[in-house]
Amino acid sequence: MATHILWQADVADFNAWLTVFKQDAKNRKASGILDLHVWSDPDRKDHAVALFAVSDLDKAKAFFGSEELAMHLERDGVNNISVKMLTPA
């Protein structure tokens, strides 16, 4: 059964964030994370939402919980981050 992650955050500039996000796809893939969808919120122009499929939950948790990612996000003006693990009912 696939596990999914719903990720949301406020970003300093959506277009700049999206460029960096796309460049980081290789690192997510190496952690068993597959990008499914990315959305912008029409009511909050600098709010990003992403949905991922996860093939290795332990690697994905390590990736999202890593100090390196936290420092990277902070440097790029990403805050109010929400990471929700989802499994099929």
Biopython code that builds the backbone (N, CA, C, O; Angstrom):
import numpy as np
from Bio.PDB.StructureBuilder import StructureBuilder

atoms = [
    (1, "MET", "N", (0.820, -1.175, 0.000)),
    (1, "MET", "CA", (0.000, 0.000, 0.000)),
    (1, "MET", "C", (0.880, 1.262, 0.000)),
    (1, "MET", "O", (1.820, 1.377, 0.786)),
    (2, "ALA", "N", (0.564, 2.168, -0.866)),
    (2, "ALA", "CA", (1.352, 3.396, -0.968)),
    (2, "ALA", "C", (1.032, 4.339, 0.182)),
    (2, "ALA", "O", (-0.105, 4.429, 0.646)),
    (3, "THR", "N", (2.031, 5.012, 0.610)),
    (3, "THR", "CA", (1.872, 6.076, 1.586)),
    (3, "THR", "C", (2.083, 7.391, 0.849)),
    (3, "THR", "O", (2.874, 7.471, -0.092)),
    (4, "HIS", "N", (1.388, 8.389, 1.276)),
    (4, "HIS", "CA", (1.529, 9.702, 0.663)),
    (4, "HIS", "C", (1.874, 10.731, 1.719)),
    (4, "HIS", "O", (1.608, 10.542, 2.906)),
    (5, "ILE", "N", (2.469, 11.818, 1.270)),
    (5, "ILE", "CA", (2.780, 12.935, 2.145)),
    (5, "ILE", "C", (2.173, 14.186, 1.518)),
    (5, "ILE", "O", (2.380, 14.484, 0.341)),
    (6, "LEU", "N", (1.417, 14.909, 2.345)),
    (6, "LEU", "CA", (0.894, 16.206, 1.943)),
    (6, "LEU", "C", (1.743, 17.249, 2.656)),
    (6, "LEU", "O", (1.777, 17.299, 3.886)),
    (7, "TRP", "N", (2.427, 18.080, 1.878)),
    (7, "TRP", "CA", (3.353, 19.083, 2.400)),
    (7, "TRP", "C", (2.815, 20.460, 2.062)),
    (7, "TRP", "O", (2.412, 20.712, 0.926)),
    (8, "GLN", "N", (2.807, 21.358, 3.049)),
    (8, "GLN", "CA", (2.352, 22.723, 2.820)),
    (8, "GLN", "C", (3.289, 23.680, 3.535)),
    (8, "GLN", "O", (3.841, 23.358, 4.587)),
    (9, "ALA", "N", (3.461, 24.862, 2.954)),
    (9, "ALA", "CA", (4.314, 25.866, 3.596)),
    (9, "ALA", "C", (4.072, 27.234, 2.986)),
    (9, "ALA", "O", (3.616, 27.365, 1.850)),
    (10, "ASP", "N", (4.392, 28.244, 3.775)),
    (10, "ASP", "CA", (4.443, 29.604, 3.259)),
    (10, "ASP", "C", (5.837, 29.800, 2.686)),
    (10, "ASP", "O", (6.831, 29.400, 3.293)),
    (11, "VAL", "N", (5.902, 30.413, 1.521)),
    (11, "VAL", "CA", (7.181, 30.632, 0.854)),
    (11, "VAL", "C", (7.347, 32.124, 0.575)),
    (11, "VAL", "O", (6.365, 32.836, 0.362)),
    (12, "ALA", "N", (8.577, 32.585, 0.576)),
    (12, "ALA", "CA", (8.831, 34.014, 0.356)),
    (12, "ALA", "C", (8.402, 34.447, -1.046)),
    (12, "ALA", "O", (7.879, 35.545, -1.233)),
    (13, "ASP", "N", (8.627, 33.574, -2.022)),
    (13, "ASP", "CA", (8.275, 33.869, -3.411)),
    (13, "ASP", "C", (7.984, 32.528, -4.081)),
    (13, "ASP", "O", (8.883, 31.702, -4.234)),
    (14, "PHE", "N", (6.722, 32.309, -4.481)),
    (14, "PHE", "CA", (6.323, 31.002, -5.001)),
    (14, "PHE", "C", (7.155, 30.580, -6.211)),
    (14, "PHE", "O", (7.628, 29.445, -6.268)),
    (15, "ASN", "N", (7.339, 31.475, -7.172)),
    (15, "ASN", "CA", (8.067, 31.105, -8.398)),
    (15, "ASN", "C", (9.527, 30.757, -8.109)),
    (15, "ASN", "O", (10.063, 29.813, -8.689)),
    (16, "ALA", "N", (10.163, 31.499, -7.230)),
    (16, "ALA", "CA", (11.546, 31.191, -6.851)),
    (16, "ALA", "C", (11.600, 29.859, -6.116)),
    (16, "ALA", "O", (12.492, 29.046, -6.361)),
    (17, "TRP", "N", (10.643, 29.633, -5.210)),
    (17, "TRP", "CA", (10.586, 28.360, -4.490)),
    (17, "TRP", "C", (10.404, 27.205, -5.468)),
    (17, "TRP", "O", (11.079, 26.182, -5.349)),
    (18, "LEU", "N", (9.495, 27.358, -6.440)),
    (18, "LEU", "CA", (9.212, 26.280, -7.384)),
    (18, "LEU", "C", (10.447, 25.905, -8.202)),
    (18, "LEU", "O", (10.668, 24.729, -8.488)),
    (19, "THR", "N", (11.237, 26.881, -8.570)),
    (19, "THR", "CA", (12.472, 26.617, -9.317)),
    (19, "THR", "C", (13.415, 25.742, -8.484)),
    (19, "THR", "O", (13.946, 24.748, -8.981)),
    (20, "VAL", "N", (13.617, 26.110, -7.233)),
    (20, "VAL", "CA", (14.503, 25.339, -6.348)),
    (20, "VAL", "C", (13.904, 23.960, -6.073)),
    (20, "VAL", "O", (14.624, 22.962, -6.038)),
    (21, "PHE", "N", (12.596, 23.906, -5.879)),
    (21, "PHE", "CA", (11.901, 22.636, -5.641)),
    (21, "PHE", "C", (12.140, 21.659, -6.794)),
    (21, "PHE", "O", (12.442, 20.488, -6.564)),
    (22, "LYS", "N", (12.008, 22.128, -8.004)),
    (22, "LYS", "CA", (12.216, 21.271, -9.176)),
    (22, "LYS", "C", (13.663, 20.790, -9.258)),
    (22, "LYS", "O", (13.917, 19.650, -9.645)),
    (23, "GLN", "N", (14.605, 21.649, -8.897)),
    (23, "GLN", "CA", (16.017, 21.270, -8.934)),
    (23, "GLN", "C", (16.346, 20.205, -7.891)),
    (23, "GLN", "O", (17.327, 19.477, -8.042)),
    (24, "ASP", "N", (15.543, 20.106, -6.842)),
    (24, "ASP", "CA", (15.800, 19.164, -5.748)),
    (24, "ASP", "C", (15.106, 17.814, -5.945)),
    (24, "ASP", "O", (15.165, 16.968, -5.053)),
    (25, "ALA", "N", (14.458, 17.593, -7.072)),
    (25, "ALA", "CA", (13.711, 16.353, -7.315)),
    (25, "ALA", "C", (14.601, 15.113, -7.174)),
    (25, "ALA", "O", (14.150, 14.080, -6.678)),
    (26, "LYS", "N", (15.843, 15.211, -7.602)),
    (26, "LYS", "CA", (16.768, 14.068, -7.533)),
    (26, "LYS", "C", (16.983, 13.623, -6.081)),
    (26, "LYS", "O", (17.021, 12.425, -5.800)),
    (27, "ASN", "N", (17.123, 14.577, -5.165)),
    (27, "ASN", "CA", (17.321, 14.231, -3.751)),
    (27, "ASN", "C", (16.075, 13.577, -3.149)),
    (27, "ASN", "O", (16.182, 12.635, -2.363)),
    (28, "ARG", "N", (14.888, 14.083, -3.523)),
    (28, "ARG", "CA", (13.663, 13.452, -3.027)),
    (28, "ARG", "C", (13.547, 12.031, -3.566)),
    (28, "ARG", "O", (13.215, 11.107, -2.823)),
    (29, "LYS", "N", (13.815, 11.858, -4.833)),
    (29, "LYS", "CA", (13.709, 10.531, -5.447)),
    (29, "LYS", "C", (14.660, 9.548, -4.771)),
    (29, "LYS", "O", (14.296, 8.392, -4.551)),
    (30, "ALA", "N", (15.863, 9.986, -4.441)),
    (30, "ALA", "CA", (16.838, 9.124, -3.758)),
    (30, "ALA", "C", (16.352, 8.719, -2.373)),
    (30, "ALA", "O", (16.809, 7.721, -1.817)),
    (31, "SER", "N", (15.423, 9.496, -1.815)),
    (31, "SER", "CA", (14.864, 9.191, -0.498)),
    (31, "SER", "C", (13.538, 8.444, -0.602)),
    (31, "SER", "O", (12.817, 8.324, 0.388)),
    (32, "GLY", "N", (13.212, 7.945, -1.786)),
    (32, "GLY", "CA", (11.982, 7.181, -1.969)),
    (32, "GLY", "C", (10.739, 8.049, -2.054)),
    (32, "GLY", "O", (9.636, 7.591, -1.755)),
    (33, "ILE", "N", (10.913, 9.305, -2.461)),
    (33, "ILE", "CA", (9.807, 10.260, -2.534)),
    (33, "ILE", "C", (9.575, 10.626, -3.994)),
    (33, "ILE", "O", (10.486, 11.100, -4.674)),
    (34, "LEU", "N", (8.354, 10.406, -4.474)),
    (34, "LEU", "CA", (7.985, 10.715, -5.852)),
    (34, "LEU", "C", (7.038, 11.907, -5.860)),
    (34, "LEU", "O", (6.001, 11.886, -5.198)),
    (35, "ASP", "N", (7.392, 12.940, -6.606)),
    (35, "ASP", "CA", (6.521, 14.117, -6.728)),
    (35, "ASP", "C", (5.279, 13.731, -7.531)),
    (35, "ASP", "O", (5.388, 13.197, -8.635)),
    (36, "LEU", "N", (4.101, 14.003, -6.972)),
    (36, "LEU", "CA", (2.858, 13.743, -7.698)),
    (36, "LEU", "C", (2.222, 15.027, -8.208)),
    (36, "LEU", "O", (1.907, 15.144, -9.392)),
    (37, "HIS", "N", (2.034, 15.990, -7.310)),
    (37, "HIS", "CA", (1.394, 17.253, -7.680)),
    (37, "HIS", "C", (1.979, 18.390, -6.856)),
    (37, "HIS", "O", (2.386, 18.200, -5.710)),
    (38, "VAL", "N", (2.016, 19.563, -7.452)),
    (38, "VAL", "CA", (2.399, 20.788, -6.751)),
    (38, "VAL", "C", (1.351, 21.827, -7.109)),
    (38, "VAL", "O", (0.985, 21.989, -8.273)),
    (39, "TRP", "N", (0.873, 22.532, -6.084)),
    (39, "TRP", "CA", (-0.139, 23.556, -6.290)),
    (39, "TRP", "C", (0.277, 24.864, -5.640)),
    (39, "TRP", "O", (1.047, 24.888, -4.679)),
    (40, "SER", "N", (-0.249, 25.941, -6.185)),
    (40, "SER", "CA", (-0.209, 27.229, -5.489)),
    (40, "SER", "C", (-1.625, 27.460, -4.972)),
    (40, "SER", "O", (-2.594, 26.959, -5.543)),
    (41, "ASP", "N", (-1.735, 28.208, -3.910)),
    (41, "ASP", "CA", (-3.030, 28.496, -3.306)),
    (41, "ASP", "C", (-3.527, 29.820, -3.867)),
    (41, "ASP", "O", (-2.887, 30.848, -3.641)),
    (42, "PRO", "N", (-4.645, 29.837, -4.592)),
    (42, "PRO", "CA", (-5.114, 31.086, -5.196)),
    (42, "PRO", "C", (-5.500, 32.158, -4.170)),
    (42, "PRO", "O", (-5.541, 33.345, -4.494)),
    (43, "ASP", "N", (-5.779, 31.741, -2.947)),
    (43, "ASP", "CA", (-6.140, 32.700, -1.901)),
    (43, "ASP", "C", (-4.933, 33.210, -1.119)),
    (43, "ASP", "O", (-5.028, 34.215, -0.415)),
    (44, "ARG", "N", (-3.805, 32.521, -1.239)),
    (44, "ARG", "CA", (-2.570, 32.900, -0.542)),
    (44, "ARG", "C", (-1.436, 32.731, -1.541)),
    (44, "ARG", "O", (-0.888, 31.637, -1.675)),
    (45, "LYS", "N", (-1.080, 33.796, -2.240)),
    (45, "LYS", "CA", (-0.191, 33.689, -3.404)),
    (45, "LYS", "C", (1.176, 33.062, -3.116)),
    (45, "LYS", "O", (1.783, 32.477, -4.014)),
    (46, "ASP", "N", (1.659, 33.173, -1.904)),
    (46, "ASP", "CA", (2.957, 32.589, -1.584)),
    (46, "ASP", "C", (2.817, 31.420, -0.604)),
    (46, "ASP", "O", (3.562, 31.308, 0.370)),
    (47, "HIS", "N", (1.845, 30.558, -0.892)),
    (47, "HIS", "CA", (1.638, 29.328, -0.122)),
    (47, "HIS", "C", (1.749, 28.166, -1.104)),
    (47, "HIS", "O", (1.065, 28.136, -2.127)),
    (48, "ALA", "N", (2.611, 27.219, -0.784)),
    (48, "ALA", "CA", (2.849, 26.071, -1.662)),
    (48, "ALA", "C", (2.285, 24.806, -1.036)),
    (48, "ALA", "O", (2.332, 24.623, 0.180)),
    (49, "VAL", "N", (1.750, 23.935, -1.887)),
    (49, "VAL", "CA", (1.213, 22.645, -1.455)),
    (49, "VAL", "C", (1.758, 21.587, -2.409)),
    (49, "VAL", "O", (1.733, 21.770, -3.626)),
    (50, "ALA", "N", (2.250, 20.480, -1.852)),
    (50, "ALA", "CA", (2.777, 19.399, -2.689)),
    (50, "ALA", "C", (2.282, 18.063, -2.154)),
    (50, "ALA", "O", (2.134, 17.876, -0.946)),
    (51, "LEU", "N", (2.032, 17.141, -3.070)),
    (51, "LEU", "CA", (1.639, 15.786, -2.720)),
    (51, "LEU", "C", (2.695, 14.837, -3.265)),
    (51, "LEU", "O", (3.066, 14.905, -4.437)),
    (52, "PHE", "N", (3.172, 13.951, -2.399)),
    (52, "PHE", "CA", (4.210, 12.988, -2.763)),
    (52, "PHE", "C", (3.721, 11.561, -2.509)),
    (52, "PHE", "O", (2.935, 11.321, -1.592)),
    (53, "ALA", "N", (4.186, 10.628, -3.320)),
    (53, "ALA", "CA", (4.039, 9.199, -3.035)),
    (53, "ALA", "C", (5.355, 8.753, -2.415)),
    (53, "ALA", "O", (6.426, 9.224, -2.798)),
    (54, "VAL", "N", (5.264, 7.843, -1.457)),
    (54, "VAL", "CA", (6.445, 7.412, -0.714)),
    (54, "VAL", "C", (6.611, 5.904, -0.840)),
    (54, "VAL", "O", (5.696, 5.142, -0.529)),
    (55, "SER", "N", (7.788, 5.481, -1.298)),
    (55, "SER", "CA", (8.057, 4.046, -1.413)),
    (55, "SER", "C", (8.841, 3.510, -0.218)),
    (55, "SER", "O", (8.822, 2.309, 0.051)),
    (56, "ASP", "N", (9.526, 4.397, 0.494)),
    (56, "ASP", "CA", (10.293, 3.993, 1.674)),
    (56, "ASP", "C", (10.026, 5.020, 2.778)),
    (56, "ASP", "O", (10.624, 6.096, 2.802)),
    (57, "LEU", "N", (9.120, 4.666, 3.685)),
    (57, "LEU", "CA", (8.675, 5.607, 4.705)),
    (57, "LEU", "C", (9.811, 6.045, 5.624)),
    (57, "LEU", "O", (9.878, 7.218, 5.993)),
    (58, "ASP", "N", (10.696, 5.143, 5.997)),
    (58, "ASP", "CA", (11.807, 5.511, 6.874)),
    (58, "ASP", "C", (12.733, 6.532, 6.217)),
    (58, "ASP", "O", (13.149, 7.499, 6.854)),
    (59, "LYS", "N", (13.054, 6.313, 4.939)),
    (59, "LYS", "CA", (13.903, 7.267, 4.218)),
    (59, "LYS", "C", (13.199, 8.614, 4.070)),
    (59, "LYS", "O", (13.823, 9.666, 4.207)),
    (60, "ALA", "N", (11.905, 8.575, 3.790)),
    (60, "ALA", "CA", (11.148, 9.817, 3.620)),
    (60, "ALA", "C", (11.106, 10.610, 4.927)),
    (60, "ALA", "O", (11.296, 11.826, 4.923)),
    (61, "LYS", "N", (10.861, 9.927, 6.035)),
    (61, "LYS", "CA", (10.849, 10.604, 7.330)),
    (61, "LYS", "C", (12.211, 11.215, 7.632)),
    (61, "LYS", "O", (12.297, 12.330, 8.146)),
    (62, "ALA", "N", (13.272, 10.483, 7.311)),
    (62, "ALA", "CA", (14.629, 10.997, 7.535)),
    (62, "ALA", "C", (14.874, 12.232, 6.663)),
    (62, "ALA", "O", (15.476, 13.204, 7.120)),
    (63, "PHE", "N", (14.413, 12.197, 5.419)),
    (63, "PHE", "CA", (14.588, 13.331, 4.514)),
    (63, "PHE", "C", (13.868, 14.563, 5.045)),
    (63, "PHE", "O", (14.471, 15.630, 5.164)),
    (64, "PHE", "N", (12.576, 14.427, 5.366)),
    (64, "PHE", "CA", (11.789, 15.572, 5.817)),
    (64, "PHE", "C", (12.210, 16.052, 7.202)),
    (64, "PHE", "O", (11.989, 17.214, 7.543)),
    (65, "GLY", "N", (12.807, 15.187, 7.995)),
    (65, "GLY", "CA", (13.250, 15.569, 9.329)),
    (65, "GLY", "C", (14.710, 15.970, 9.420)),
    (65, "GLY", "O", (15.210, 16.252, 10.509)),
    (66, "SER", "N", (15.400, 16.001, 8.285)),
    (66, "SER", "CA", (16.841, 16.263, 8.306)),
    (66, "SER", "C", (17.162, 17.718, 8.633)),
    (66, "SER", "O", (16.433, 18.636, 8.259)),
    (67, "GLU", "N", (18.257, 17.896, 9.333)),
    (67, "GLU", "CA", (18.742, 19.241, 9.662)),
    (67, "GLU", "C", (19.144, 19.979, 8.390)),
    (67, "GLU", "O", (18.950, 21.190, 8.283)),
    (68, "GLU", "N", (19.700, 19.253, 7.432)),
    (68, "GLU", "CA", (20.116, 19.863, 6.171)),
    (68, "GLU", "C", (18.924, 20.477, 5.444)),
    (68, "GLU", "O", (19.013, 21.600, 4.949)),
    (69, "LEU", "N", (17.810, 19.752, 5.376)),
    (69, "LEU", "CA", (16.617, 20.284, 4.725)),
    (69, "LEU", "C", (16.083, 21.482, 5.503)),
    (69, "LEU", "O", (15.693, 22.483, 4.902)),
    (70, "ALA", "N", (16.061, 21.394, 6.815)),
    (70, "ALA", "CA", (15.566, 22.498, 7.644)),
    (70, "ALA", "C", (16.372, 23.770, 7.395)),
    (70, "ALA", "O", (15.803, 24.854, 7.265)),
    (71, "MET", "N", (17.685, 23.639, 7.331)),
    (71, "MET", "CA", (18.539, 24.812, 7.083)),
    (71, "MET", "C", (18.300, 25.356, 5.673)),
    (71, "MET", "O", (18.260, 26.569, 5.471)),
    (72, "HIS", "N", (18.142, 24.462, 4.709)),
    (72, "HIS", "CA", (17.889, 24.844, 3.325)),
    (72, "HIS", "C", (16.571, 25.622, 3.231)),
    (72, "HIS", "O", (16.512, 26.665, 2.580)),
    (73, "LEU", "N", (15.525, 25.122, 3.874)),
    (73, "LEU", "CA", (14.220, 25.770, 3.827)),
    (73, "LEU", "C", (14.249, 27.132, 4.523)),
    (73, "LEU", "O", (13.680, 28.106, 4.030)),
    (74, "GLU", "N", (14.913, 27.184, 5.666)),
    (74, "GLU", "CA", (15.007, 28.446, 6.398)),
    (74, "GLU", "C", (15.732, 29.502, 5.566)),
    (74, "GLU", "O", (15.308, 30.655, 5.499)),
    (75, "ARG", "N", (16.822, 29.095, 4.940)),
    (75, "ARG", "CA", (17.603, 30.012, 4.105)),
    (75, "ARG", "C", (16.767, 30.540, 2.934)),
    (75, "ARG", "O", (16.935, 31.685, 2.513)),
    (76, "ASP", "N", (15.872, 29.704, 2.412)),
    (76, "ASP", "CA", (15.068, 30.083, 1.247)),
    (76, "ASP", "C", (13.739, 30.740, 1.613)),
    (76, "ASP", "O", (12.894, 30.945, 0.741)),
    (77, "GLY", "N", (13.544, 31.073, 2.888)),
    (77, "GLY", "CA", (12.346, 31.785, 3.299)),
    (77, "GLY", "C", (11.089, 30.937, 3.356)),
    (77, "GLY", "O", (9.985, 31.443, 3.155)),
    (78, "VAL", "N", (11.251, 29.649, 3.630)),
    (78, "VAL", "CA", (10.105, 28.744, 3.750)),
    (78, "VAL", "C", (9.801, 28.565, 5.232)),
    (78, "VAL", "O", (10.678, 28.203, 6.016)),
    (79, "ASN", "N", (8.529, 28.827, 5.615)),
    (79, "ASN", "CA", (8.168, 28.657, 7.012)),
    (79, "ASN", "C", (6.729, 28.180, 7.145)),
    (79, "ASN", "O", (6.027, 27.989, 6.152)),
    (80, "ASN", "N", (6.307, 27.992, 8.382)),
    (80, "ASN", "CA", (4.970, 27.433, 8.663)),
    (80, "ASN", "C", (4.753, 26.135, 7.895)),
    (80, "ASN", "O", (3.730, 25.958, 7.233)),
    (81, "ILE", "N", (5.711, 25.244, 7.988)),
    (81, "ILE", "CA", (5.701, 23.992, 7.235)),
    (81, "ILE", "C", (4.818, 22.967, 7.942)),
    (81, "ILE", "O", (4.878, 22.801, 9.160)),
    (82, "SER", "N", (4.003, 22.289, 7.148)),
    (82, "SER", "CA", (3.161, 21.206, 7.636)),
    (82, "SER", "C", (3.446, 19.968, 6.779)),
    (82, "SER", "O", (3.344, 20.020, 5.553)),
    (83, "VAL", "N", (3.803, 18.860, 7.430)),
    (83, "VAL", "CA", (4.063, 17.607, 6.730)),
    (83, "VAL", "C", (3.100, 16.572, 7.315)),
    (83, "VAL", "O", (3.180, 16.240, 8.498)),
    (84, "LYS", "N", (2.196, 16.069, 6.484)),
    (84, "LYS", "CA", (1.175, 15.118, 6.934)),
    (84, "LYS", "C", (1.339, 13.808, 6.185)),
    (84, "LYS", "O", (1.242, 13.767, 4.959)),
    (85, "MET", "N", (1.593, 12.717, 6.942)),
    (85, "MET", "CA", (1.670, 11.380, 6.356)),
    (85, "MET", "C", (0.259, 10.839, 6.193)),
    (85, "MET", "O", (-0.555, 10.934, 7.112)),
    (86, "LEU", "N", (-0.033, 10.273, 5.026)),
    (86, "LEU", "CA", (-1.351, 9.742, 4.720)),
    (86, "LEU", "C", (-1.238, 8.302, 4.214)),
    (86, "LEU", "O", (-0.362, 7.989, 3.408)),
    (87, "THR", "N", (-2.122, 7.437, 4.687)),
    (87, "THR", "CA", (-2.172, 6.061, 4.193)),
    (87, "THR", "C", (-3.617, 5.758, 3.793)),
    (87, "THR", "O", (-4.554, 6.309, 4.369)),
    (88, "PRO", "N", (-3.789, 4.886, 2.810)),
    (88, "PRO", "CA", (-5.152, 4.541, 2.380)),
    (88, "PRO", "C", (-5.947, 3.897, 3.512)),
    (88, "PRO", "O", (-5.402, 3.173, 4.345)),
    (89, "ALA", "N", (-7.237, 4.178, 3.519)),
    (89, "ALA", "CA", (-8.131, 3.592, 4.536)),
    (89, "ALA", "C", (-8.506, 2.177, 4.149)),
    (89, "ALA", "O", (-9.249, 1.516, 4.873)),
]
sb = StructureBuilder()
sb.init_structure("model")
sb.init_model(0)
sb.init_chain("A")
sb.init_seg("    ")
for serial, (resi, resn, name, xyz) in enumerate(atoms, 1):
    if name == "N":
        sb.init_residue(resn, " ", resi, " ")
    sb.init_atom(name, np.array(xyz, "f"), 0.0, 1.0, " ", f" {name:<3s}", serial, name[0])
structure = sb.get_structure()
